[in-house]
Amino acid sequence: MVAAAANAPAETKKSSTRTDVVAHHLETVGARPAERTPLDERVIRQVREGKGQYIHAQEDVSGPVPFMYPIHNHRRSTMRTAMALIAAAAMCVGAASGRADQPRAEDAFQPERILALADQVYAHTLENPYRETDRNWIRATFYSGAMELYHATGNEKYREQAERWAEKHAWREGTEGSGMNKLFCAMTWVELYLLAPDPKKLEPTLRWLATDAPNSPGGAKIWFGHAGPPYDRPLYSDSLYGAPVFPMLYQATGDRGHLDMLDHVFRTVTEATLDEAEDLYYRDPGYIGRQSPHGEKILWSRGNGWVFAAFPRILRYLPEDAPGR
């Protein structure tokens, strides 16, 4: 039997493996089988039978779908099942339905599809802002994405929109209390400076970094905690998303003190929040030693995403001879 499997055509083995993986995911996906709602079961059945289809907009299903069950009882299990089924359903496209006119899951990862989807998200966010304007971490994160779109495509509309946002706020630091959150917007300011140098793009950030304040490196050694004054605790992993501002500032000014600050912030937060056994971050030290209802460590997946997203941006601007590289 082993020999027969080894000699099977590659396409047959690939198809069999896909079928086995899909079957496994559908058996274990989402909520435990005993906790599944009738809605969960219906979705799983449709995926098994290949009767599902891509939904591109709410209009494809006649508008938003109302909750069918009391939200306090079923929201968690239904949402968990629905989110996990995205992966299983994608694997079933083509294999389960065999419809030639349906997009293949792997097509979603083609560069042109990725850029088209990113541009749709960009346009939608501009047209539907969560608030009129500010320069704090949510909007600043969006603009760091817009700048990455500019780098990837060379499309000037992304850079020009970032420039308008910067001008509207006079290139100032963020207004939040947390020192690192205040620098999320500065990443875009410095990137725009590197593309077209002008002192006005850097001056407010450099002035704030030198300010004698408890949430600024000019006023305290540990200035990047999340709580209020004196801003020295708790150290939180998602603050590291703003760390690329320091090697960016080095590239803009030539001052290696910014590289020292990068090393200080990254090491201090990592020492406080990294689980070395798992190589993953806690949200903050308050979660160390705590367990989930299932007896597992509480390692914040989104927080780890913040940290991992910072790495390529740090490395882009960090000089090869930096001691901490």
Secondary structure as the mmCIF struct_conf table of DSSP 4:
data_model
#
loop_
_struct_conf.conf_type_id
_struct_conf.id
_struct_conf.beg_label_comp_id
_struct_conf.beg_label_asym_id
_struct_conf.beg_label_seq_id
_struct_conf.end_label_comp_id
_struct_conf.end_label_asym_id
_struct_conf.end_label_seq_id
HELX_RH_AL_P HELX_RH_AL_P1 VAL A 2 ASN A 7
BEND BEND1 ALA A 8 ALA A 8
HELX_RH_AL_P HELX_RH_AL_P2 ALA A 10 THR A 28
BEND BEND2 GLY A 30 ALA A 31
HELX_RH_3T_P HELX_RH_3T_P1 PRO A 33 GLU A 35
HELX_RH_AL_P HELX_RH_AL_P3 PRO A 38 ARG A 48
TURN_TY1_P TURN_TY1_P1 GLU A 49 GLY A 50
BEND BEND3 ALA A 57 ALA A 57
HELX_RH_3T_P HELX_RH_3T_P2 GLN A 58 VAL A 61
TURN_TY1_P TURN_TY1_P2 SER A 62 SER A 62
BEND BEND4 GLY A 63 GLY A 63
HELX_LH_PP_P HELX_LH_PP_P1 PRO A 64 PHE A 67
BEND BEND5 TYR A 69 TYR A 69
HELX_RH_AL_P HELX_RH_AL_P4 ILE A 71 CYS A 92
TURN_TY1_P TURN_TY1_P3 VAL A 93 SER A 97
TURN_TY1_P TURN_TY1_P4 ALA A 100 ASP A 101
BEND BEND6 GLN A 102 GLN A 102
HELX_LH_PP_P HELX_LH_PP_P2 PRO A 103 ARG A 104
HELX_RH_3T_P HELX_RH_3T_P3 ALA A 105 PHE A 109
BEND BEND7 GLN A 110 GLN A 110
HELX_RH_AL_P HELX_RH_AL_P5 PRO A 111 GLU A 127
BEND BEND8 ASN A 128 ASN A 128
BEND BEND9 TYR A 130 GLU A 132
BEND BEND10 ASN A 136 ASN A 136
HELX_RH_AL_P HELX_RH_AL_P6 TRP A 137 THR A 153
HELX_RH_AL_P HELX_RH_AL_P7 GLU A 156 LYS A 168
TURN_TY1_P TURN_TY1_P5 HIS A 169 TRP A 171
HELX_LH_PP_P HELX_LH_PP_P3 ARG A 172 GLY A 174
BEND BEND11 THR A 175 SER A 178
TURN_TY1_P TURN_TY1_P6 GLY A 179 MET A 180
HELX_RH_3T_P HELX_RH_3T_P4 ASN A 181 LEU A 183
HELX_RH_AL_P HELX_RH_AL_P8 PHE A 184 LEU A 195
BEND BEND12 ALA A 196 ALA A 196
HELX_RH_3T_P HELX_RH_3T_P5 PRO A 199 LYS A 201
TURN_TY1_P TURN_TY1_P7 LEU A 202 LEU A 202
HELX_RH_AL_P HELX_RH_AL_P9 GLU A 203 LEU A 209
TURN_TY1_P TURN_TY1_P8 ALA A 210 ALA A 210
BEND BEND13 THR A 211 THR A 211
BEND BEND14 ALA A 213 ALA A 213
TURN_TY1_P TURN_TY1_P9 PRO A 214 ASN A 215
BEND BEND15 SER A 216 SER A 216
TURN_TY1_P TURN_TY1_P10 PRO A 217 GLY A 219
BEND BEND16 LYS A 221 ILE A 222
BEND BEND17 HIS A 226 GLY A 228
TURN_TY1_P TURN_TY1_P11 PRO A 229 PRO A 230
HELX_RH_3T_P HELX_RH_3T_P6 SER A 237 GLY A 242
TURN_TY1_P TURN_TY1_P12 ALA A 243 PRO A 244
HELX_RH_AL_P HELX_RH_AL_P10 VAL A 245 THR A 253
TURN_TY1_P TURN_TY1_P13 ARG A 256 ARG A 256
HELX_RH_AL_P HELX_RH_AL_P11 GLY A 257 THR A 273
STRN STRN1 LEU A 274 ASP A 275
TURN_TY1_P TURN_TY1_P14 GLU A 276 ASP A 279
STRN STRN2 LEU A 280 TYR A 281
BEND BEND18 ARG A 283 ASP A 284
HELX_RH_3T_P HELX_RH_3T_P7 PRO A 285 TYR A 287
TURN_TY1_P TURN_TY1_P15 ILE A 288 GLY A 289
STRN STRN3 GLN A 291 GLN A 291
TURN_TY1_P TURN_TY1_P16 PRO A 293 HIS A 294
BEND BEND19 GLY A 295 GLY A 295
STRN STRN4 LYS A 297 LYS A 297
HELX_RH_AL_P HELX_RH_AL_P12 SER A 301 TYR A 317
BEND BEND20 LEU A 318 LEU A 318
TURN_TY1_P TURN_TY1_P17 GLU A 320 ASP A 321
TURN_TY1_P TURN_TY1_P18 PRO A 323 GLY A 324
#
